[in-house]
Amino acid sequence: MIEFAAAPATLPPGQRVYAVGDVHGCIDRLAALHELIAEDIAARPAEHTVLVHLGDYVDRGTDSAQVVDWLINSPPVPADEIVNLMGNHEHMMLSALAGVDKEAASLWLTNGGADSLLSWGISRLVPPAEWAALIPRPHLIFLRDLAFSHPVGPYLFVHAGIRPGVPLERQNRHDMLWIREPFLSSRANHGAVIVHGHTPKREPIVQPNRIAIDTGAVLGGALTCVVLEEDKLAFLQT
């Protein structure tokens, strides 16, 4: 039985959001979490359900290619809407695949990119300029089309966070992908409750202005989904 607690904001009646934290190539955990979400939707139907993945599907884990393929080929979640956001690791990967900047390739490799290449069957001996041609085109299109943020009612879903003091409509992509401070320590009202991943902690964090759900799946922690409806929230984990 799902256990609810008070949420920092209130969604309209009949609306529910499931948001999933950083996957990092952990396909088994993602598949298991999707099963839990599907079971919850079946047990507790809602008028409109949204599934949001907060980015960082690739790197560090062993199954980045499999995660991307899974997300493309419709996960078994009967949500009315599925939104896939970009994480900083997808951004690093795309910069490396462009093949014009040696530093971008090196940065990606040192941040888990070598594991991702291996999941696509690409040896590190292959020159960076040839990487993109060895990755299935649907996978590249998926990565390039990822959104940077997604609003639902009083919540804003992003990968890393936002820049405090800057209006939401003026946030820049770099901050939404990379920021930690001063966002994490801010107690300001951002104009929406920010739901994010990016900074791993052992447990989810719920504060009046943000909800953090990167619980370090690839580091031995759980893969976390926050369930938001009305004025309450709950967590599903695998």
Rosetta blueprint (number, residue, H / E / L):
1 M L
2 I L
3 E L
4 F L
5 A E
6 A E
7 A L
8 P L
9 A L
10 T L
11 L L
12 P L
13 P L
14 G L
15 Q E
16 R E
17 V E
18 Y E
19 A E
20 V E
21 G L
22 D L
23 V L
24 H L
25 G L
26 C L
27 I H
28 D H
29 R H
30 L H
31 A H
32 A H
33 L H
34 H H
35 E H
36 L H
37 I H
38 A H
39 E H
40 D H
41 I H
42 A H
43 A H
44 R L
45 P L
46 A L
47 E L
48 H E
49 T E
50 V E
51 L E
52 V E
53 H E
54 L L
55 G L
56 D L
57 Y L
58 V L
59 D L
60 R L
61 G L
62 T L
63 D L
64 S H
65 A H
66 Q H
67 V H
68 V H
69 D H
70 W H
71 L H
72 I H
73 N L
74 S L
75 P L
76 P L
77 V L
78 P L
79 A L
80 D L
81 E E
82 I E
83 V E
84 N E
85 L E
86 M L
87 G L
88 N H
89 H H
90 E H
91 H H
92 M H
93 M H
94 L H
95 S H
96 A H
97 L H
98 A L
99 G L
100 V L
101 D L
102 K H
103 E H
104 A H
105 A H
106 S H
107 L H
108 W H
109 L H
110 T H
111 N H
112 G H
113 G H
114 A H
115 D H
116 S H
117 L H
118 L H
119 S H
120 W L
121 G L
122 I L
123 S L
124 R L
125 L L
126 V L
127 P L
128 P H
129 A H
130 E H
131 W L
132 A H
133 A H
134 L H
135 I L
136 P L
137 R H
138 P H
139 H H
140 L H
141 I H
142 F H
143 L H
144 R H
145 D L
146 L L
147 A E
148 F L
149 S E
150 H E
151 P E
152 V E
153 G L
154 P L
155 Y E
156 L E
157 F E
158 V E
159 H L
160 A L
161 G L
162 I L
163 R L
164 P L
165 G L
166 V L
167 P L
168 L H
169 E H
170 R H
171 Q L
172 N L
173 R H
174 H H
175 D H
176 M H
177 L H
178 W H
179 I L
180 R L
181 E L
182 P L
183 F L
184 L L
185 S L
186 S L
187 R L
188 A L
189 N L
190 H L
191 G L
192 A L
193 V E
194 I E
195 V E
196 H E
197 G L
198 H L
199 T L
200 P L
201 K L
202 R L
203 E L
204 P L
205 I E
206 V E
207 Q E
208 P L
209 N L
210 R E
211 I E
212 A E
213 I L
214 D L
215 T L
216 G L
217 A H
218 V H
219 L H
220 G L
221 G L
222 A L
223 L L
224 T E
225 C E
226 V E
227 V E
228 L E
229 E E
230 E L
231 D L
232 K E
233 L E
234 A E
235 F E
236 L E
237 Q E
238 T L
